[in-house]
Amino acid sequence: MVKKRVDVLVLNSNETITLDSPEIENGLGIVDNGGVAIDKGKIVLAASTDLLERKFRAGRTINAEDEIILPGLVDPHTHLVFAGARDAEFQLRIAGVSYMEILRKGGGIIETVNRTRQASQESLFQFGKQRLDTCLESGSTTVEIKSGYGLRLDDELKILRTVQRLGNDHPCNIVPTFMGAHAVPPGETSSEYVSSVIKEMLPRVAQAGLAEFCDVFCEQGVFDSIESERILRKAAKLGLKPKIHADQFTGCGGAEVANKLHATSADHLIHSSAKQFEQMTKTGVIPVLLPSSSHNLLAGENADARGMLGMGLPVALGTDFSPSNWMLGQLSVAALASRELRMNAPEIIRGITINAARALGLEKRVGSLHRGKQADLVTLRAPNHRWVGYTYGERVVDNVLIEGEPVVKDGKRIP
């Protein structure tokens, strides 16, 4: 047999997790002693090492012996571009002060807004680049990034232009989201600020092509369900797909807005009703759960992952990286999802790959090792897939490839 030449072969894994299975919610498509053939940045075939070696020869071979292969991890929810930190605020939370109380007193998001407004675009870019390198070394190949620490036109544009530059400069696939409705600036009413978002910010963001999605913090004391719906409807008219921070602290109607507008995703969902989850099975809204956010708020409240999974919803997981939740690794999120949400390994793996891709509308491009998809993959030092969620992610990542190009080796970014 004449072997077909491909660019890259990744071989000899303990398991290759293709996520290319007819069992949509439970199947992982595991290939024992498997590997992946890659050519021109695309998946050619994920199969047994024996079959791949019989069918192909490659310019480069990567040995995944004693490892497992997964699709590149997808993080569908981050607030990655900002200046400063909120370590002092965390000490207040330890002492029992709530997140919303801190925000009402001018801390929290508003503190970060003040620091981010003062920061140069170059410094924001450098901060963002360092954080993305950590994402990459943690196995994430696709990362969503929200604005929202500007809360006025020029500063929101500054953040989104930084996100755009990161997308052009960094190997990670970057998905930009406009979240000007993240908080109400001091000295303004919510109605005044909503008007500014709708009439001034959204048209400029859309005209400049700086975002794919629009997100809103729908919460008591921030933007109510009526205001959130107004913003997202305007965004949709301008070509931005809706997302929503829904029911994180109270059941304030965020999930209902998501269902009404057929949003791409609804995120947090801690206080959403089972009725709204059932509706999501019909509207196609992807639930994005953020256990590290709940963990860092120290409130002991988590979304009902088991209820959603029992309804057949494709639950996605994200880091919610922000100055109040300093976690960049999806494998660390996996550890929390297993312990706090009682998700099993197959559910978690789907949550950080194909379901997370669905939460960004990218399931036809990334999230599984399906023939013709972008060749983004990660190899983990693990004997089998059950180690996802079992470990906390330290020193687990070995190789990361994006479009077939190695970008991480031995857990370190390749210069």
N, C-alpha and C positions, 0 to 999 in steps of 0.2 A: 504494500500500500504506500502510495506517495503521500508524505505528510505535508499538510498545509502549513505555511509559515504564518505565525502570528507575532505580535510585538512582545507579549509577556505571557508567561505561564506561572501561576501560583499553585504549588503542588504539595501533596503529602500531609494535608491537614488531618487531625483527628476527626473533625467534622467540618463540613462546609454547609453553612446555614443559608440556603438560597432565598427563603421566603417566597419561593416560586412554586406554590402548592395550591391545588384546587380546594383544600380545606382553608377557606379564607381567614377565619378567625383563630384557628387552633394549629393549623399545619405550619411547620417550619421548613419543610422541604430539605431535610437533613440528608447529606451525602457523606457516608463514612469514607475515610481516606480519600477525601475529595480535593478539588481544586477548581481553578477558573482560568479559562483562556481569554485573552484580551487582545484586541487589535483596533488600532486607530481610535483609542479612547473609549471603545464600547465593549460590552460583554459579548463574547462569541459563544461560550458554552461554560456552564458550571456542571461538573460531572466528576466521576471517579478519576483518581490520578491515573489508573491503568488505562482508561479510555482516552484521556487527554494526551498521554504520552504516545499512544498508538496513532492518534489522529493529527497531532500538531508537533511542530518544532518552533522554537522561539528565539528571538534575539536576546531575551533576558528571562532567567528563571529565578523565582523566589521560593525558597524552601520554607514551608509552614509546618514542618514536623513538630509534633508535640503542641500544636496550636489549633485554634478553631478560626474559621474565616466567616466574617459577617459582612453584609452590606455596610457601607459607610454610615455612621450614626447621623441622625438628623435631629437638630435641636429646634423645635418650632416656636420657641418663646424665650427671647432674651431682651434685656435693656442694656446692651453692651457698651454703648458710647456715652460716657459721662465723665465728670471730673470729681475727685475727692472720694471719701469713704464715709461710712456712718457707724464706725465702731463705737463711738460714745452712745449713739442711740441704742445699739444692741445691749449695752450695759443697762440702760433704762428699761428695756424690755425684760431683761433678767430680773430687774427689781419689781416688775409687775405693771409697768406703764404700757398701755396698748398702742399699737401702730397708729390707729386713727386718732387717738388723743395726742400723740406726738405731732401728727400732721396738722391737727387743728391749732396747735400752738406755734405753727410756723416751722416745724422741723420736718423730718422725713423727706418727701419728694421736694418740698420747697427749699430745704437746705441744699440738696443736690442741684436744684435749678440755679440757685445763686452761684454756686461754684462753677457750674458748667457755663453759665453766661460769661463769667470772667475768664474762662480758659480760651486759649487760641485754638483755631482749627487744627493746627499742626500738633499741638499737645494732645488734643482729643484723638487724632489719628494714631499717634504713637501709643497712647494708652490702649486704643482699640486693637492695634496690631499685636501688642503683647498678649492681650486677652485671647485673641483669635488663635495665636500660636498655642496657648494652653488648651483651647478647645480642640485644635487639631491633634495635639499630642495625647489628648484624651479620647480620640477616635471619632470626633465629629467632623464630617466633611461638608455638611450643609447647615447653615446657621441663620436663623431669622434675627434681625436687629430692629428694635423699635426706637423712634425718637421719643420725645416727651419730657426732656429735661431742659427745654428752652422756654416753653409757654409764651412765646411771642414770635412773630413771623421770622425775623432775622436769625434768631437763635435756633428755631426749629429747622430752618433751611441750613444753618451751619452744621447741625448734627446730621441731617440727611445727606449733605454733600460729603461729610466725613464717611458715612456709611457707603456712599457711592464710590469714594476713593478706595476704601477697604476692599470693596468688591472687585475693583480693577487691579489692585495690588496683591491681594492675598489669594492663595490657592483655594481656600474654602469657597463653596458656593454661598453667596450672601443673598438673603431675601429682605428687602427694606420695607418697613412698616411705618407709616405716619401715625403718631399718637399724641398729637397736640392736646387732645382732651385727656390729659393724665392727671391734672389737678387744676383747681381754680387759683389763679395768681392772687396774691394779697392785694387788696384794694379794689377788686372787681367782684361783681356778683356772678353767679354761674350763668345767668341769662345773658349778661353782657359778654362774657367770655365765649359762650357757645356761639353767639352772633359773630364774634371775631374769627372763630375757627371756621365757621361755615362761609362767611362772606369774604374773608381775607386769606386765611391760611390754605384751606383746601384747594381753591382755584390755582394758587401759585405752585403748590406742591404738584398738583396734577399737570399743570402746564409744563413744569420743568422735568416731568417724568422721574421724580425722585423716590417714588414709593409704589409698591404693588398692592399693599393693603392699607386699610385705615382701621385703627383700634381705638376703643374708648374704655375708660375706667368707669363702668356703671356701678355706682355704689352710693349708699346713703351718705350724705355729706360731701359728695363729689359731683357726679352727674347722674341724674335720675333716669329712669327708663325712657321717658318722653324725650328728654334732651339727647340721650344716647341714640335713640332711633332717628331723630332729626339729623344728627351729625352723620350717621352711617348711611342714611338715604341720600344725603347730598354727596357723600363720597362715592357711592355707587353710581350716581348720575355722571360723575366725573371720571369714572373708569377704575376707581379703587375698590378692591374687594373687601367686604366687611369682616372684621374680627371683633371680639368683645371680651373684656375682663368682666366676668359675670359672677355675681353672688359670692364674692370672696368672704365678706364679713357679715352680710345680711342677705336674706332672700328678697332682693330689690327689683326683680323682674328682668335681670340681664339675660338669663337663659331664654325667657319668653321672647325678648327682642331678637336674639340670635335665630330662633326658630321662625319668627315672623319674616325676617329678612333673608332666610336661608344663608346665613353667614357661613364662611368657610370653616370657622372654628369658634367655639366658646371655651374660655379658659378659666381655670380655678374651680368653679362649680361646687363649692363647699356647701352652700346653703340652697342649692337648686332643688326643685321637687322632682319626684319620680315621674310625675306627669310630663314634665318638660323633657326628661331623659327619653321617655317613651316617644314623645313627639320627634326627637332627634333621629329616631330610627326611620322616620318618614321624610324629614326635611334634608337629611344628609349632613347636618352639622356635626363636625368632628369634635368630641370632647377632649380637651387638652388638660391633663392633670399635672400639678406642680408640687409634688410632695416635699421638695426641699424648701419651698416657700413656706408651707405650713410648718415645717420643722423649725425654721428659723424664727417664725413669729411666736413660738413657744406657747401657743394657745391650745394645743392638743386637739385641733380640729382638722379633719381630712375629708376630702371628697369621697363619695360612695362608689369607689371603683368596682367593687364586687356587684353592686346593683346594676351599674352600667354594663359590665361585661355579661351579666346574666341576661340582659336584654339584647345582647348581640351587638352592642355599640363598639366601634373600632377605637378603643381608648388609646390616645397618644400621651406621651410624657415629654416634659421639657424641664430645663433647669430653672427658668425665671431668674437668670443671673441679673443682679442689680446691686446697688450699693447697700441694700438691706438684706441681701441674700447672696453671699459671695461663693457661689458654686458654679463651676464651669464644665464639669464632667458629667456626661450622661450615664456613665457607669456608676458614679456615686449616686445619681438619681435612682438608678436601678436598685441599688442597695436599700434605699429608703422605700421605694415602691414595694419591695418584697416584705419589708418589716412593718411599714405603716399602713399600706393599702392592701396587703395580703395578696399581691399579684404573683403568679407563678412565673417561672422562667420564660416559657413560650409567650405569655401575655406581655411580659416586660420587653422581650426582644422585638415583638411586633410594635410595641409602644414607642420604641426609640429608633425604629427603622421605617417600615412601610406605613404604619399609621401616622407617624410624625410627618412623613412625606405627604400623606393625604391632607393633613392640617395646613399644608402650604400649597396645596394643589399641584404637587410635584410627583405624584405616585406613578405617572407614566415615564418619568425620567430617572428617578433615584428611589432608593428604599428597598430594593430587592436585586438579586443577581439574575435577572431575567435577560435572555438574549436580546441584544439591541439597546439595552439601557446603558446609561453612563457608567463607566467602570470605576466606581467609587467603592472601595472595600477596606476593611480593617482586619488584621490578624491579631488574635489575643492569645496570650500565654495561659491557656486553660485546657484541661483534659476533655471538657464537653460543654455544651450550651448551658447546663444547669449552674455553671459558675457565674453567669450573668445574673446579678442580684444576690448571689451568695457572697461574693467578694465586694469590697468597697472600691475597687478599681485601681489600687496602687500598683504600679509597675506591671500592669496586665497588658497594655497595648504594646505591640512590637512594631508592625508595619502599618502604614496608612498609604493608600493609593487614591489619587483623584484623577479621573479620566485616564487611568492606566499608568500615571506617572507617580513614582514613589515620592512622597513628601515627608514621611516620617519613617525612621529606621531605629530600632532598639528604643522606641518610645521618645525619640528626640527629633525635632524638626530638622530636615535636611536643608542646609543653607542654600 
